[in-house]
Amino acid sequence: MVQALNLSAAVNHARHIDCELNAWITIHFDEAPSPMDGADRLQLLFRRARIWWGRRHRQFTYGYVRENPPSKGDHVHILAHVPAGHWKTFIAALTSWVALDADWVGIRAIKVKRVEQGTEHRIVRYMLKGGLPEVRRAFRVRTGLKALQGKIEGKRVGVSRNIDAEARSMALEGAGDE
């Protein structure tokens, strides 16, 4: 439950700091196979993204959930902030980052969709479909979605540092100083 609440609060904080999570990215690691495991590949992808956005004087703002159901294999859902004017270059960069570690990249390996303003929490509900029953109830996850999302090595849920619990706490402390 703690991870789910952290993801939900991070989405709210992203909006508060003008970094609304407006891109829904799904990466199917089985469609871009590599000798590296999914956890290592994901951390490397986030590192590359932080460097890439840093060169553009921006922070990479995101939240993610990893899944590994038998039917779809190891994949990740990422909600990220992509500023206007950066969509095409970001998608091209993302594709190249996945390809760097892959033997080949299938047509279904990467999917990126724009998120309509204010609908991020619907996607968070979908992302939390593999949660425990109390998470599914608390976030009103549709009952038709499969609950078992497979075993994950490493973290299942995470957020970027600029919207994590510490960043949110610091923002609250700073708001009290005004």
NUKE-477571 format. One record per residue (C-alpha): residue number from 1; residue in three letters; chain; x negated, y, z negated. Coordinates in pm, whole numbers. Layout:
N
<pt k="NUM" r="ALA" c="A" u="X" v="Y" w="Z"/>
...
END
This chain:
178
<pt k="1" r="MET" c="A" u="0" v="0" w="0"/>
<pt k="2" r="VAL" c="A" u="-286" v="238" w="-82"/>
<pt k="3" r="GLN" c="A" u="-428" v="217" w="272"/>
<pt k="4" r="ALA" c="A" u="-85" v="277" w="427"/>
<pt k="5" r="LEU" c="A" u="-21" v="581" w="205"/>
<pt k="6" r="ASN" c="A" u="-369" v="713" w="286"/>
<pt k="7" r="LEU" c="A" u="-302" v="682" w="661"/>
<pt k="8" r="SER" c="A" u="33" v="859" w="629"/>
<pt k="9" r="ALA" c="A" u="-113" v="1141" w="418"/>
<pt k="10" r="ALA" c="A" u="-403" v="1176" w="662"/>
<pt k="11" r="VAL" c="A" u="-161" v="1222" w="953"/>
<pt k="12" r="ASN" c="A" u="10" v="1503" w="759"/>
<pt k="13" r="HIS" c="A" u="-322" v="1664" w="672"/>
<pt k="14" r="ALA" c="A" u="-436" v="1649" w="1036"/>
<pt k="15" r="ARG" c="A" u="-135" v="1862" w="1128"/>
<pt k="16" r="HIS" c="A" u="-215" v="2099" w="838"/>
<pt k="17" r="ILE" c="A" u="-570" v="2159" w="969"/>
<pt k="18" r="ASP" c="A" u="-444" v="2210" w="1329"/>
<pt k="19" r="CYS" c="A" u="-573" v="1872" w="1448"/>
<pt k="20" r="GLU" c="A" u="-240" v="1700" w="1513"/>
<pt k="21" r="LEU" c="A" u="-296" v="1338" w="1610"/>
<pt k="22" r="ASN" c="A" u="-167" v="1363" w="1965"/>
<pt k="23" r="ALA" c="A" u="-332" v="1062" w="2133"/>
<pt k="24" r="TRP" c="A" u="-239" v="697" w="2077"/>
<pt k="25" r="ILE" c="A" u="-526" v="476" w="2184"/>
<pt k="26" r="THR" c="A" u="-516" v="98" w="2193"/>
<pt k="27" r="ILE" c="A" u="-833" v="-99" w="2264"/>
<pt k="28" r="HIS" c="A" u="-809" v="-474" w="2322"/>
<pt k="29" r="PHE" c="A" u="-1156" v="-611" w="2253"/>
<pt k="30" r="ASP" c="A" u="-1069" v="-943" w="2419"/>
<pt k="31" r="GLU" c="A" u="-1020" v="-750" w="2745"/>
<pt k="32" r="ALA" c="A" u="-1371" v="-607" w="2708"/>
<pt k="33" r="PRO" c="A" u="-1563" v="-901" w="2558"/>
<pt k="34" r="SER" c="A" u="-1896" v="-854" w="2388"/>
<pt k="35" r="PRO" c="A" u="-2130" v="-1053" w="2161"/>
<pt k="36" r="MET" c="A" u="-2065" v="-782" w="1897"/>
<pt k="37" r="ASP" c="A" u="-1769" v="-827" w="1663"/>
<pt k="38" r="GLY" c="A" u="-1475" v="-586" w="1665"/>
<pt k="39" r="ALA" c="A" u="-1567" v="-410" w="1339"/>
<pt k="40" r="ASP" c="A" u="-1919" v="-325" w="1461"/>
<pt k="41" r="ARG" c="A" u="-1791" v="-217" w="1801"/>
<pt k="42" r="LEU" c="A" u="-1530" v="8" w="1644"/>
<pt k="43" r="GLN" c="A" u="-1783" v="178" w="1415"/>
<pt k="44" r="LEU" c="A" u="-2017" v="230" w="1711"/>
<pt k="45" r="LEU" c="A" u="-1731" v="375" w="1915"/>
<pt k="46" r="PHE" c="A" u="-1644" v="616" w="1632"/>
<pt k="47" r="ARG" c="A" u="-2010" v="717" w="1602"/>
<pt k="48" r="ARG" c="A" u="-2029" v="791" w="1976"/>
<pt k="49" r="ALA" c="A" u="-1705" v="988" w="1957"/>
<pt k="50" r="ARG" c="A" u="-1828" v="1196" w="1661"/>
<pt k="51" r="ILE" c="A" u="-2146" v="1282" w="1852"/>
<pt k="52" r="TRP" c="A" u="-1953" v="1359" w="2172"/>
<pt k="53" r="TRP" c="A" u="-1702" v="1586" w="1992"/>
<pt k="54" r="GLY" c="A" u="-1984" v="1746" w="1790"/>
<pt k="55" r="ARG" c="A" u="-2150" v="1855" w="2115"/>
<pt k="56" r="ARG" c="A" u="-1822" v="2031" w="2193"/>
<pt k="57" r="HIS" c="A" u="-1821" v="2196" w="1849"/>
<pt k="58" r="ARG" c="A" u="-1528" v="1985" w="1733"/>
<pt k="59" r="GLN" c="A" u="-1470" v="1710" w="1477"/>
<pt k="60" r="PHE" c="A" u="-1335" v="1373" w="1580"/>
<pt k="61" r="THR" c="A" u="-1010" v="1340" w="1385"/>
<pt k="62" r="TYR" c="A" u="-844" v="999" w="1376"/>
<pt k="63" r="GLY" c="A" u="-669" v="721" w="1188"/>
<pt k="64" r="TYR" c="A" u="-673" v="356" w="1288"/>
<pt k="65" r="VAL" c="A" u="-537" v="9" w="1219"/>
<pt k="66" r="ARG" c="A" u="-707" v="-310" w="1339"/>
<pt k="67" r="GLU" c="A" u="-509" v="-623" w="1420"/>
<pt k="68" r="ASN" c="A" u="-597" v="-976" w="1527"/>
<pt k="69" r="PRO" c="A" u="-279" v="-1172" w="1600"/>
<pt k="70" r="PRO" c="A" u="-321" v="-1506" w="1780"/>
<pt k="71" r="SER" c="A" u="-115" v="-1380" w="2075"/>
<pt k="72" r="LYS" c="A" u="-319" v="-1063" w="2146"/>
<pt k="73" r="GLY" c="A" u="-656" v="-1111" w="1980"/>
<pt k="74" r="ASP" c="A" u="-874" v="-845" w="1815"/>
<pt k="75" r="HIS" c="A" u="-755" v="-495" w="1894"/>
<pt k="76" r="VAL" c="A" u="-723" v="-153" w="1736"/>
<pt k="77" r="HIS" c="A" u="-459" v="119" w="1739"/>
<pt k="78" r="ILE" c="A" u="-606" v="468" w="1696"/>
<pt k="79" r="LEU" c="A" u="-421" v="795" w="1649"/>
<pt k="80" r="ALA" c="A" u="-660" v="1075" w="1740"/>
<pt k="81" r="HIS" c="A" u="-667" v="1448" w="1805"/>
<pt k="82" r="VAL" c="A" u="-756" v="1544" w="2160"/>
<pt k="83" r="PRO" c="A" u="-754" v="1921" w="2218"/>
<pt k="84" r="ALA" c="A" u="-594" v="2063" w="2531"/>
<pt k="85" r="GLY" c="A" u="-838" v="2074" w="2820"/>
<pt k="86" r="HIS" c="A" u="-1033" v="1768" w="2699"/>
<pt k="87" r="TRP" c="A" u="-801" v="1481" w="2790"/>
<pt k="88" r="LYS" c="A" u="-961" v="1370" w="3117"/>
<pt k="89" r="THR" c="A" u="-1318" v="1396" w="2993"/>
<pt k="90" r="PHE" c="A" u="-1235" v="1223" w="2665"/>
<pt k="91" r="ILE" c="A" u="-1063" v="930" w="2837"/>
<pt k="92" r="ALA" c="A" u="-1358" v="894" w="3075"/>
<pt k="93" r="ALA" c="A" u="-1601" v="904" w="2782"/>
<pt k="94" r="LEU" c="A" u="-1393" v="655" w="2581"/>
<pt k="95" r="THR" c="A" u="-1389" v="414" w="2875"/>
<pt k="96" r="SER" c="A" u="-1766" v="439" w="2912"/>
<pt k="97" r="TRP" c="A" u="-1822" v="381" w="2537"/>
<pt k="98" r="VAL" c="A" u="-1618" v="61" w="2546"/>
<pt k="99" r="ALA" c="A" u="-1797" v="-52" w="2864"/>
<pt k="100" r="LEU" c="A" u="-2144" v="7" w="2712"/>
<pt k="101" r="ASP" c="A" u="-2101" v="-291" w="2480"/>
<pt k="102" r="ALA" c="A" u="-1884" v="-511" w="2702"/>
<pt k="103" r="ASP" c="A" u="-1970" v="-785" w="2948"/>
<pt k="104" r="TRP" c="A" u="-1682" v="-653" w="3160"/>
<pt k="105" r="VAL" c="A" u="-1377" v="-431" w="3106"/>
<pt k="106" r="GLY" c="A" u="-1035" v="-557" w="3207"/>
<pt k="107" r="ILE" c="A" u="-757" v="-334" w="3329"/>
<pt k="108" r="ARG" c="A" u="-566" v="-381" w="3000"/>
<pt k="109" r="ALA" c="A" u="-862" v="-313" w="2772"/>
<pt k="110" r="ILE" c="A" u="-785" v="54" w="2702"/>
<pt k="111" r="LYS" c="A" u="-452" v="230" w="2686"/>
<pt k="112" r="VAL" c="A" u="-414" v="599" w="2601"/>
<pt k="113" r="LYS" c="A" u="-79" v="773" w="2559"/>
<pt k="114" r="ARG" c="A" u="5" v="1129" w="2464"/>
<pt k="115" r="VAL" c="A" u="199" v="1158" w="2141"/>
<pt k="116" r="GLU" c="A" u="485" v="1405" w="2134"/>
<pt k="117" r="GLN" c="A" u="453" v="1661" w="1859"/>
<pt k="118" r="GLY" c="A" u="616" v="1543" w="1538"/>
<pt k="119" r="THR" c="A" u="643" v="1175" w="1640"/>
<pt k="120" r="GLU" c="A" u="315" v="1052" w="1490"/>
<pt k="121" r="HIS" c="A" u="490" v="888" w="1196"/>
<pt k="122" r="ARG" c="A" u="689" v="662" w="1429"/>
<pt k="123" r="ILE" c="A" u="358" v="535" w="1563"/>
<pt k="124" r="VAL" c="A" u="221" v="497" w="1210"/>
<pt k="125" r="ARG" c="A" u="523" v="277" w="1130"/>
<pt k="126" r="TYR" c="A" u="440" v="62" w="1432"/>
<pt k="127" r="MET" c="A" u="72" v="50" w="1332"/>
<pt k="128" r="LEU" c="A" u="169" v="-71" w="983"/>
<pt k="129" r="LYS" c="A" u="374" v="-365" w="1111"/>
<pt k="130" r="GLY" c="A" u="113" v="-607" w="975"/>
<pt k="131" r="GLY" c="A" u="142" v="-469" w="623"/>
<pt k="132" r="LEU" c="A" u="263" v="-652" w="317"/>
<pt k="133" r="PRO" c="A" u="642" v="-667" w="266"/>
<pt k="134" r="GLU" c="A" u="636" v="-367" w="29"/>
<pt k="135" r="VAL" c="A" u="451" v="-159" w="293"/>
<pt k="136" r="ARG" c="A" u="697" v="-263" w="562"/>
<pt k="137" r="ARG" c="A" u="990" v="-167" w="337"/>
<pt k="138" r="ALA" c="A" u="839" v="164" w="222"/>
<pt k="139" r="PHE" c="A" u="762" v="274" w="579"/>
<pt k="140" r="ARG" c="A" u="1083" v="129" w="726"/>
<pt k="141" r="VAL" c="A" u="896" v="-89" w="976"/>
<pt k="142" r="ARG" c="A" u="1136" v="-249" w="1223"/>
<pt k="143" r="THR" c="A" u="1216" v="-604" w="1120"/>
<pt k="144" r="GLY" c="A" u="1171" v="-737" w="1476"/>
<pt k="145" r="LEU" c="A" u="799" v="-658" w="1473"/>
<pt k="146" r="LYS" c="A" u="574" v="-949" w="1385"/>
<pt k="147" r="ALA" c="A" u="436" v="-914" w="1034"/>
<pt k="148" r="LEU" c="A" u="136" v="-1144" w="1070"/>
<pt k="149" r="GLN" c="A" u="-138" v="-954" w="1246"/>
<pt k="150" r="GLY" c="A" u="-424" v="-1194" w="1185"/>
<pt k="151" r="LYS" c="A" u="-740" v="-1198" w="978"/>
<pt k="152" r="ILE" c="A" u="-967" v="-896" w="1006"/>
<pt k="153" r="GLU" c="A" u="-1337" v="-886" w="920"/>
<pt k="154" r="GLY" c="A" u="-1418" v="-542" w="782"/>
<pt k="155" r="LYS" c="A" u="-1170" v="-260" w="729"/>
<pt k="156" r="ARG" c="A" u="-816" v="-297" w="862"/>
<pt k="157" r="VAL" c="A" u="-711" v="67" w="812"/>
<pt k="158" r="GLY" c="A" u="-918" v="384" w="809"/>
<pt k="159" r="VAL" c="A" u="-924" v="758" w="874"/>
<pt k="160" r="SER" c="A" u="-1187" v="1014" w="965"/>
<pt k="161" r="ARG" c="A" u="-1364" v="1201" w="687"/>
<pt k="162" r="ASN" c="A" u="-1204" v="1535" w="769"/>
<pt k="163" r="ILE" c="A" u="-858" v="1395" w="679"/>
<pt k="164" r="ASP" c="A" u="-948" v="1136" w="415"/>
<pt k="165" r="ALA" c="A" u="-846" v="1154" w="48"/>
<pt k="166" r="GLU" c="A" u="-1153" v="1360" w="-47"/>
<pt k="167" r="ALA" c="A" u="-1092" v="1615" w="231"/>
<pt k="168" r="ARG" c="A" u="-727" v="1643" w="130"/>
<pt k="169" r="SER" c="A" u="-823" v="1692" w="-235"/>
<pt k="170" r="MET" c="A" u="-1076" v="1962" w="-145"/>
<pt k="171" r="ALA" c="A" u="-814" v="2139" w="68"/>
<pt k="172" r="LEU" c="A" u="-573" v="2140" w="-229"/>
<pt k="173" r="GLU" c="A" u="-843" v="2277" w="-461"/>
<pt k="174" r="GLY" c="A" u="-925" v="2547" w="-207"/>
<pt k="175" r="ALA" c="A" u="-558" v="2640" w="-175"/>
<pt k="176" r="GLY" c="A" u="-545" v="2696" w="-551"/>
<pt k="177" r="ASP" c="A" u="-829" v="2950" w="-530"/>
<pt k="178" r="GLU" c="A" u="-627" v="3192" w="-316"/>
END
